Amino acid sequence: MNWVQMAAAAVTGVFALHGAPGPAVPSDGPRPVAAHSQTRAVPVAPDQRDADVRLSETRPFSLLGVTWDDPRARLTGTAEFRTRSAVSGQWSGWSALDADDGPGDASARRGGTSAVWAGPSDGAEVRIVADPDATAVLPAGLRLDLIDPGQGTPGTPVPPAAGSPAEPADGGTGTLGAVRPAITSRAGWGADESISPAAPQYLPGGKVKAVVVHHTAGSNAYACADAPAVVRGIYAYHVQQLGWRDIGYNFLVDKCGTLYEGRKGGVDRPVLGAHAYGFNTETSGIAVLGTYTTAAPGEAVTSAVARLAAWKLGQYGVSPTGTTTLTAGADGTNYFGKAWTLGTRISLPTIHGHRDGYNTQCPGDALYAELTRIRTLAAQAAAG
């Protein structure tokens, strides 16, 4: 192999269209939208404690993440990125990549940070540094993954019949009266179903006992009209870059309060997600698009999360202001330093943050501080 071939092999920036077109749909309806990806190896220093790469020219992309070979390995340290706007040509400031989401599906082929929305971009730079107090080195096979979510027409949320209360779901009693909110379907945000052909899975106990609130990280500056593209980007990243069977979250919410169906299987059924390591089998996950570490969520967000949580929990007769007992599916430690072992029974609020069950900052300090209010709003919705 000559040096030209070696260089071509090292730069894995292949811009590829993943998946065949989906089934035909009416010309005036939403269509499946295929995402494009390009990847680039991130060179690591000889001591394996820092890594960086700068791409001054890329194909267009809007979402990015850093991935690595071992899906069970964790990146202990800091990862930051910046991008160059395809509109202005200016480089952004440095922003953090959240590397604390935990393992996803059992089918995962790679580990990775959260996927972050950067907006239309044509250049990227990342720098990664291992924790100076840690003995671990950076994970092997570091790679920068850039996603173009494609162009598509957003769908319209379809509301249920007026005054329709929560219907009992599989294993549920449906004793609470929250009305099902309008939820944009997967077809509505342009999901390309061909990339995740696996059949949906459901909670083994058939009951959602708690709702876990997340944020997706990344920019809050997206236009709400672009939210379906953000969801498509996360979907493509989870499935095509990390090797998950589907998007990890059960539901997503944009900053304008629009709700989106996440993992397939039916919004009114107890679908098994991949959002809360160790507690996926008894919970449903709602992710707010954006970063809420210091930025407070607006009323549209808190109201939407509350209405959705009230309806979902109401299918199973679960109070949104109560507590529940979950059984840990793995050893774990949460953000507050509480540790447990596999099989431990843990009491948590029926609406809680990701950090309560895993050592992560998610859903951010500002959104976490709103959970008490979200529970109150959910109780009001449940009361009809």
C-alpha positions in Angstrom: 0.0 0.0 0.0 1.5 3.4 -1.0 1.2 6.6 1.1 -1.8 7.8 -0.9 -3.7 4.6 -0.2 -2.6 4.7 3.5 -3.9 8.2 3.8 -7.2 7.3 2.2 -7.5 4.4 4.6 -6.8 6.5 7.6 -9.4 9.1 6.7 -12.7 7.2 7.0 -14.7 10.2 6.0 -16.9 8.3 3.7 -20.2 10.0 3.0 -22.7 7.2 2.7 -26.4 6.9 2.3 -27.7 4.3 4.8 -30.7 2.1 4.1 -33.0 1.7 1.2 -36.0 4.0 0.6 -39.0 3.3 2.8 -42.4 2.3 1.5 -44.3 4.7 -0.7 -46.5 7.3 1.0 -48.9 9.8 -0.4 -47.2 12.8 -2.1 -48.8 15.2 0.4 -47.7 13.2 3.5 -44.5 12.9 5.4 -41.8 10.7 3.8 -39.0 8.7 5.4 -35.7 10.6 5.3 -32.4 8.8 5.0 -29.4 10.2 7.0 -25.9 10.5 5.7 -22.8 10.0 7.8 -19.1 10.6 7.6 -16.4 9.5 10.1 -12.9 10.3 10.9 -10.4 8.6 13.3 -9.3 10.8 16.2 -5.5 10.4 16.7 -4.4 9.6 20.3 -1.2 10.7 21.9 1.4 8.0 22.8 0.5 8.1 26.4 -3.2 7.5 25.4 -4.4 10.4 27.6 -5.3 13.0 25.1 -6.6 13.1 21.5 -7.7 15.7 19.0 -8.5 16.2 15.3 -9.4 19.2 13.2 -11.4 18.9 10.0 -11.2 22.1 8.0 -13.3 20.7 5.2 -16.2 18.2 5.5 -19.4 17.3 3.7 -22.4 19.1 5.3 -23.6 17.8 8.7 -25.6 19.1 11.6 -25.1 16.6 14.4 -22.0 15.0 15.8 -20.6 12.7 18.5 -17.4 10.8 19.4 -17.5 7.0 19.5 -15.1 4.3 20.4 -14.6 0.5 19.9 -15.8 -1.0 23.1 -19.5 -0.2 23.9 -18.9 -1.0 27.6 -15.9 1.3 28.0 -16.4 4.7 29.4 -14.6 7.9 28.5 -13.3 9.2 31.9 -12.3 12.8 31.2 -13.5 15.7 29.1 -14.5 15.9 25.4 -15.1 19.2 23.7 -16.0 20.2 20.2 -16.5 23.2 18.0 -17.9 23.5 14.5 -17.8 25.9 11.5 -21.1 27.2 10.4 -21.9 26.4 6.8 -23.9 29.6 6.6 -21.5 32.2 8.1 -18.2 30.4 7.8 -17.4 31.3 11.4 -16.1 28.8 14.0 -18.2 28.4 17.1 -16.9 28.4 20.7 -15.9 25.2 22.4 -18.7 23.1 24.0 -18.7 20.0 26.0 -19.7 16.5 24.8 -21.5 14.5 27.5 -19.8 11.1 27.8 -21.9 9.9 30.8 -25.0 8.4 29.2 -24.0 4.8 29.9 -24.3 1.7 27.7 -27.2 1.4 25.4 -28.7 -1.7 23.8 -27.2 -5.1 24.2 -26.7 -5.0 20.4 -24.4 -1.9 20.6 -21.3 -2.1 18.4 -19.6 1.0 19.8 -19.6 3.2 22.8 -20.1 7.0 22.4 -20.9 10.4 23.8 -24.3 11.9 23.5 -25.1 13.1 20.0 -25.2 16.9 19.9 -26.9 19.2 17.4 -24.6 21.9 16.0 -26.7 23.2 13.1 -25.6 23.2 9.4 -21.8 22.9 9.5 -18.9 22.1 7.2 -16.0 21.9 9.6 -15.4 20.3 13.0 -12.7 20.0 15.7 -12.7 17.9 18.8 -10.2 17.6 21.7 -10.4 14.9 24.4 -8.4 14.7 27.6 -8.4 11.9 30.2 -9.2 12.7 33.8 -5.9 13.7 35.4 -7.0 11.9 38.6 -7.9 8.7 36.9 -5.7 5.8 36.1 -7.6 4.8 33.0 -6.5 5.9 29.5 -8.8 7.0 26.7 -10.9 4.3 25.1 -9.4 2.6 22.0 -10.7 3.4 18.5 -11.8 7.0 19.1 -13.8 8.3 16.1 -15.6 11.5 15.2 -19.0 10.8 13.7 -20.8 13.5 11.7 -24.5 13.2 10.7 -26.5 14.9 8.1 -30.1 14.1 9.0 -31.4 14.8 5.5 -34.2 17.0 4.3 -37.8 16.2 4.9 -41.2 17.7 5.7 -42.2 17.6 9.4 -45.4 15.9 10.2 -48.2 17.3 12.3 -49.0 16.0 15.8 -52.3 14.1 15.7 -54.3 14.8 18.9 -56.5 12.1 20.4 -60.3 12.5 20.6 -61.2 15.4 22.8 -61.4 14.5 26.4 -60.0 11.0 25.8 -58.6 9.7 29.1 -55.7 7.4 29.5 -56.7 4.0 28.3 -55.5 1.0 30.3 -52.4 -0.4 28.7 -51.0 -4.0 28.8 -50.8 -4.8 32.5 -52.3 -1.4 33.4 -55.4 -0.3 35.3 -55.8 3.2 33.8 -57.3 4.6 36.9 -55.9 8.1 36.4 -57.7 10.5 34.1 -54.9 12.3 32.1 -55.8 12.9 28.5 -53.4 11.7 25.9 -51.5 14.7 24.4 -50.8 15.2 20.7 -47.6 13.2 19.7 -45.8 13.5 16.4 -45.5 10.0 15.0 -42.3 8.5 13.7 -43.6 9.0 10.2 -44.2 12.6 11.1 -40.6 13.3 11.8 -39.4 11.3 8.8 -38.1 8.1 10.5 -36.4 5.8 7.9 -37.7 2.5 9.2 -35.4 0.5 6.9 -32.4 1.2 9.2 -34.0 -0.4 12.3 -35.9 -3.5 11.1 -35.8 -5.3 14.4 -39.2 -5.8 16.0 -40.0 -3.7 19.1 -39.5 -5.1 22.6 -41.7 -4.5 25.6 -41.2 -4.3 29.3 -41.0 -7.8 30.8 -43.4 -6.9 33.6 -45.7 -5.1 31.2 -46.0 -2.0 33.3 -44.3 1.4 33.3 -43.6 2.2 36.9 -41.7 5.5 36.4 -40.8 8.1 33.9 -37.1 9.2 33.5 -36.5 12.7 32.3 -33.4 13.4 30.1 -31.9 16.2 28.1 -30.2 15.3 24.8 -27.3 17.9 25.2 -26.2 20.1 22.3 -27.4 23.5 21.2 -30.6 25.1 22.4 -30.5 27.5 19.4 -32.2 25.2 16.9 -35.4 26.4 15.3 -38.4 24.4 16.4 -39.1 23.7 12.7 -35.8 21.9 12.7 -36.7 19.7 15.6 -37.7 16.7 13.4 -34.2 16.8 11.8 -32.7 16.8 15.3 -34.7 13.7 16.2 -33.7 12.1 12.9 -30.0 12.8 13.7 -30.2 11.3 17.1 -32.0 8.2 15.6 -29.3 7.8 13.0 -26.5 8.2 15.5 -28.0 5.6 17.9 -28.7 3.1 15.2 -26.0 3.5 12.5 -23.1 4.8 14.6 -23.6 3.0 17.9 -25.4 -0.1 16.6 -28.5 0.2 18.7 -31.7 -1.5 17.6 -33.6 1.9 17.5 -33.5 5.4 19.0 -32.9 5.1 22.8 -35.6 7.4 24.1 -39.3 6.5 24.2 -40.4 10.1 23.6 -38.7 13.4 22.8 -39.8 17.0 23.4 -38.6 20.1 21.6 -38.2 23.6 23.3 -41.6 24.6 21.9 -43.3 21.8 23.6 -44.0 19.5 20.6 -43.9 15.8 21.5 -42.3 13.1 19.3 -42.7 9.4 19.3 -39.3 7.8 19.9 -38.6 4.1 20.0 -41.1 2.2 17.9 -43.7 -0.2 19.3 -46.7 2.1 20.0 -46.9 5.2 22.1 -49.7 3.6 24.2 -47.7 0.4 24.9 -44.9 -0.3 27.5 -42.0 -0.2 25.0 -38.6 -1.2 26.2 -36.2 1.7 25.6 -32.4 2.2 26.0 -32.2 5.4 28.0 -31.6 4.5 31.7 -28.9 1.9 32.2 -30.0 -0.6 34.8 -33.6 0.6 34.9 -34.8 0.3 31.3 -37.1 -2.7 32.0 -39.5 -0.7 34.3 -39.4 2.8 33.0 -40.2 5.1 30.0 -37.8 7.8 29.0 -38.7 11.4 27.9 -35.8 13.5 26.5 -35.9 17.2 26.0 -33.9 18.4 23.0 -31.1 20.7 24.1 -28.9 21.4 27.1 -30.4 22.4 30.4 -27.4 22.7 32.7 -27.8 26.4 33.2 -30.6 27.3 30.8 -34.0 26.8 32.3 -36.6 25.0 30.3 -39.6 27.2 29.2 -43.2 26.7 30.3 -43.8 24.9 27.0 -41.3 22.2 27.9 -42.4 21.7 31.5 -46.0 21.5 30.5 -45.4 19.1 27.7 -43.3 16.8 29.9 -45.9 16.9 32.6 -48.8 16.1 30.3 -47.0 13.2 28.7 -45.8 11.8 32.0 -49.2 12.0 33.5 -50.8 10.2 30.6 -48.1 7.5 30.4 -48.2 6.8 34.1 -52.0 7.1 34.2 -52.2 4.1 31.8 -50.9 2.0 34.7 -52.6 3.7 37.6 -49.3 5.3 38.8 -49.4 8.6 40.6 -47.1 11.2 39.2 -46.3 12.6 42.6 -45.7 9.2 44.3 -42.7 7.0 44.7 -42.0 3.6 43.2 -39.6 0.7 43.9 -37.4 -0.3 41.0 -35.1 -3.3 40.8 -31.6 -2.5 39.6 -30.7 -4.5 36.5 -26.9 -3.8 37.0 -24.5 -2.6 39.6 -24.6 1.2 39.6 -23.9 4.6 41.2 -25.9 7.7 40.8 -24.8 11.4 40.4 -25.2 11.9 44.2 -22.8 9.0 45.1 -25.4 6.5 46.1 -24.2 3.0 45.0 -26.1 -0.3 44.6 -25.6 -3.8 43.2 -27.5 -5.9 40.8 -30.9 -6.8 42.1 -31.1 -4.1 44.7 -34.6 -2.6 45.2 -34.4 1.2 45.0 -37.1 3.7 45.9 -37.4 6.6 43.4 -40.0 9.2 42.5 -42.3 8.1 39.7 -41.0 11.1 37.8 -37.3 11.4 38.3 -34.2 12.6 36.5 -31.6 10.3 34.7 -29.0 11.4 37.4 -31.1 9.7 40.1 -30.4 6.3 38.6 -27.0 6.8 36.9 -23.8 8.8 37.4 -24.5 11.6 34.9 -25.3 15.3 34.9 -28.4 14.6 32.8 -31.0 16.2 32.6 -28.9 19.2 33.7 -29.2 21.2 36.9 -31.8 23.6 35.5 -34.2 20.9 34.2 -33.6 18.8 37.2 -34.7 21.7 39.4 -38.0 21.8 37.6 -39.0 18.2 38.3 -41.0 19.2 41.4 -43.0 21.6 39.4 -43.4 19.0 36.6 -44.8 16.5 39.1 -47.3 19.1 40.3 -48.4 19.9 36.8 -48.6 16.1 36.0 -50.9 15.6 39.1 -53.2 18.4 37.9 -53.3 16.7 34.4 -54.0 13.4 36.1 -56.9 14.9 38.0 -58.5 15.9 34.7 
